[in-house]
Amino acid sequence: MIFKRHLIFTLCTIYGILLKGVTGVSGQYPLVQNMTVTQGGTVNMTCRVEYNDNTSLQWSNPAQQTLFFGDKKALRDNRIELVQATTAELTISLSDVTLADEGMYTCSLFTMPVRTAKAFLTVLGVPEKPEIDGFIKPALEGDKITLTCITQGSKPAADLRWFRNEKEIKGAKEVNASGKTFTVRSSLQLEVNRDDDGVAYTCKVDHVALSHAPQQATEVLEVHYAPHVEIISSLSIPQETQFLKLECMSKGNPSPDPVTWFKDGAELPDLERILVEGRELTISSLNKTDNGTYRCEARNHLGVSKDEYVLYVYDAPTTPPPPTTSPPPPTPPVSSALRPHASDPTVTDTDPNALGQHGTDHALIGGVVAVVVFVTLCLIIVLGRYLARHKGTYLTNEAKGADDAPDADTAIINAEGNHAHTEEKKEYFI
C-alpha cells in the first residue's frame, strides 16, 4: 500500500514537472537547518525557498520515504503532522522522537532540474536513572568495599560524578556501546572506618539531555564499629560536701547502651548519695569514703571499651580563699601640714584621685629631706677638712738653769728668757 502511494506521488511529481517544463526560475534553492532533539521530544523540520513560482516542496525521511508533498501527507505515521505549507515554506513536526528517527532528511524543490537540500536530525539518548551497587548493610570498620554506579541509554555517553556528602571525589569510569546508546559505569573503592558511618554517597549523571532534570542516586553508608568511652568530671578539685557528676561519653555502632559503673573493681556501694542514670554517675555530697577508682565500661558485639577516673576528695576550705589580686602596698604616713584637711570639699575619701595626690605629696617631702641630708653631709665634710688643716702642736722653750734653782722663784729669775723678756718668748705653730 505504501509503495502504491509513493508511486502516485512520483507520477504527480513527473506530471507537475512536465506541465511547468522549463518555467522554473534559475537560482531557486531550498534552505534547511540541522536539528537536535531529545529522545521522546518533538522537533519541527522547516524548508524554505525564495522566489518560488508555485513549485511544490517535499520532505523525505532518511529511508527516502516521502513524508509530505506540499500539503499532502504521504506517510501514514501519526507522529508526523503538517505545521505550514505555502509556496515558500513547508514545515512539518515529528513528535515522540526515537533514536531510529535520527538521520538525514531531504527537502526537494521540483524545478527542472530538481533542487534538494539535506538536514541532519540528531536524537539525544536520555540516560536512565543511575543505580548504585556494592553497598553492604551494615559494613564493618576496616572492610574494603567497591561501590559501582551504572546508567544506560545515553547518547552521547554520559558522565558520572561521585560525591561524599557535598564533596566531590574521583571514581574510575568505564564506557560500553550498546547499539546507538552507551552504558556507563563508575567505580569507587573504599576502606570504611567509623567516620564513614552515616555518610551519604551520591552518584550524579551529567548529560546534555539532562540540563533541566539531572539524574542521581544516593545511598547512606552504615558502619558498625567497637565502642570508645571517656569519663568527664564536673569538678577539677573535688572537696567535701560538693556535688560531683561523672559522665561516661561512649560512642559506638550499635550504640553501647547501657554503660556499667564500677568502684575499685567491684560494684558500686549501695549508698543513697550515689545515683546512676543512663551514662551519668552523681554523688550528692562528697566525703572521704568516696575516694577510689571509678570505672565505666561500654560494650557491643564488636568489643568492649573502658575508662577510669581516680577520685580524691580534698578537705573543705576553713578560711576564705585568698584574693586573686595582691593587696596594694602600704602608704607611708604624711605630715599633718601636707595632708589635705578633712573639711576640704575637693578631697573626699572616695575620690579616685586622692591617692594620686597623696603620692605626689610624699614624693615632694622625700625630695626635700634628701636635699637637706645632702647639704648637711657637705657641711660636715667641709668643716672636717678645715679643722684638720688648722690642727697643731705648741712647742715652748723651757727656762734653762731651772733644774738647779732651790725654789721656783729663783728658777724663774735665773732662767734664760725670764719674765723680763717674756715679750721675746715665741710660740711656734706647726
Secondary structure, 3 states (H helix, E strand, C coil): CHHHHHHHHHHHHHHHHHHHCCCCCCCCCEECCCEEEECCCCEEEEEEECCCCCCCEEEECCCCCEEEECCEECCCCCCEEEEEECCCEEEEEECCCCHHHCEEEEEEECCCCCEEEEEEEEEEECCCCCEEECCCCCEECCCEEEEEEEEEEEECCCEEEEEECCEEECCEEEEEEECCEEEEEEEEEEECCHHHCCCEEEEEEECHHHCCCCEEEEEECCEEEEEEEEEEECCCCCECCCCEEEEEEEEEECCCCCCEEEECCECCCCCCCEEEECCEEEECCCCHHHCEEEEEEEEECCEEEEEEEEECCECCCCCCCCCCCCCCCCCCCCCCCCCCCCCCCCCCCCCCCHHHHHHHHHHHHHHHHHHHHHHHHHHHHHHHHHHHHHCCCEECCCCCCHHHCCCHHHHHHHCCCCHHHHHHCCCEEC
